């Protein structure tokens, strides 16, 4: 199998490395028949693509058109969000299935327009919400679906980065809710199978003043109401000194499950004599979700071969983006927003 990867920044390089490691048993009991995965890369900033070519020993295309013409089987889009729509449509016109990092476009309104184009072209597009492939979230969903938790009264989600990304990235990220909490919005809807119908948000800036100057907050919380009345919260921050922390507590009438609460959790107990957790916490989200990122790329390869249904469609991605847009609106207006 041959994959074209567009964008060779932080996420793109991770996808290159993961793709090269696939094949045989790494693709789930040899679903690719033991074949290896070849990679062709392209980036609007040519030196970045050339660096990836040298570092990973992969083919470097002159540009996106050149990449699409090189006999690839699928396209992985890891470029800037603002370029996603054009790159997706160019790939679909070339008759290629697409994996695209979230979000589909900068806003849910733009995504709805793009979705119409994708559906008109009968395009295959998988969106990168990698938490759907994380073992803990999968186990929590299985327990929920089996009724082991009883009826759910609340969910609490956390996405906490140890250090913020660059200010240049923050300026174009769309805000903390669209960049970070959108993953929590997606996973809450995916796990419960219930729509989020209202969100009320608050944010603060006690860290780097440059984040406020960029028009964003460094810490935020969203209170959500699901269609059946269940309550959920999503907290996000750029300054979690203990390490990268991504967790979810699902609380039910019978049982409570915590995702991300293992020996590498980025927290300490204040209880006398308590020693858990004892391991080193991850410092970045790529460490926390290393296995999930590999698994979603395996799923894309299997989707290309027609072995599975699309595990994260553009329409599903738009659901989370609409919640993120509503949270941002609530943050700016100070009022709850119906969805």
C-alpha positions, 0 to 999 in steps of 0.5 A: 500500500502507498500513502500520500501524506500532505503536511510534514509538521508535528502531526504529519511527521508522526503519521509518516513514522506510524505509516512506515511501521505498519504492515503485517501483524501491525495492521491487525492480524495481517489485514494488509497481507503482510505488505509494507506501507510506502509513503510519499510526502508533500508540504507547501513549505518545501524545506519541511517536506525535504527534511521529512524525506531525509529523516524517514527515507521517503519520497518527496513530491514536488507539490500536492498535484505531483503527490496525487499523480504518484499512484498512491492508494490514499491521502493523509491530510495533516496540513493547516485547517484552512487548507483542509477543504481544498486538499480534500476535494483535490484528493477526491477528484483524483479518486482517492480516499482521504484521512484528514486531521480534525477539524474538517474546516475552521467552522461548522458552517464551512464544514456543512458546505464541504460535506455537501461536496463530499456526499455529491462526489461519494467521497470516502473521508475519515476524520482524525478523532483518535480517542475513538481508538484509545483502549480506555475509551473503547472499554468505557464505551463497551461497558456503557453499551452493555449497561454495566454502568446503569443510567448515566448521571454525569460525565467529566472530561479533561484535556490538559496540556503541560505547555502551550503550543506556539503563539502563532499556532494559537492565533490560527487554532480557532480557540481552546474549545475548537483545538482541544475540547472538540475531542471531548465533545466528540468522545462524549457524543460517541460514547453515549450516542446522545446529542449535546443540546446546550453548552455554557462556557467560561474561560480565564487567562492566568498564564502567558498574557500573549494568549489573551492578546491572541484572542484566546483563553488558556483555561476553559470549562464547558457545561453541557446538557445532553438530549436526555438531560444528562450533564457533562463538563469538559475542562481544558488548559494550556498550563498543566505543569504535572504533565499532559492529562487527558481523562474522562469519568463516566458516572452511572447509577451502578458504576463509575469508570475513569479513562486515563487513570493509570500509573502514568496519570498526571496527578498525585493523591493528597491522601496520607500514605497514597502512592498511586500513581508512581509512573512518569506522566506523558508530557505531550498528547502524542505520547498519551495517544501513541497507540491510538494514533497508530490504530486510527491509521490502521483503520484508514488502511483497512477502510481503503481496502473496503474491510470496515465501515468509516469509523469517523465520518465528516458528518460525525466530526461536524457534530463535535465542531458545532458544539465547539462553535457553540462553546466559543459563542457562549464564552464570548457572550456569557450566555448558554447556547442551544445547539 
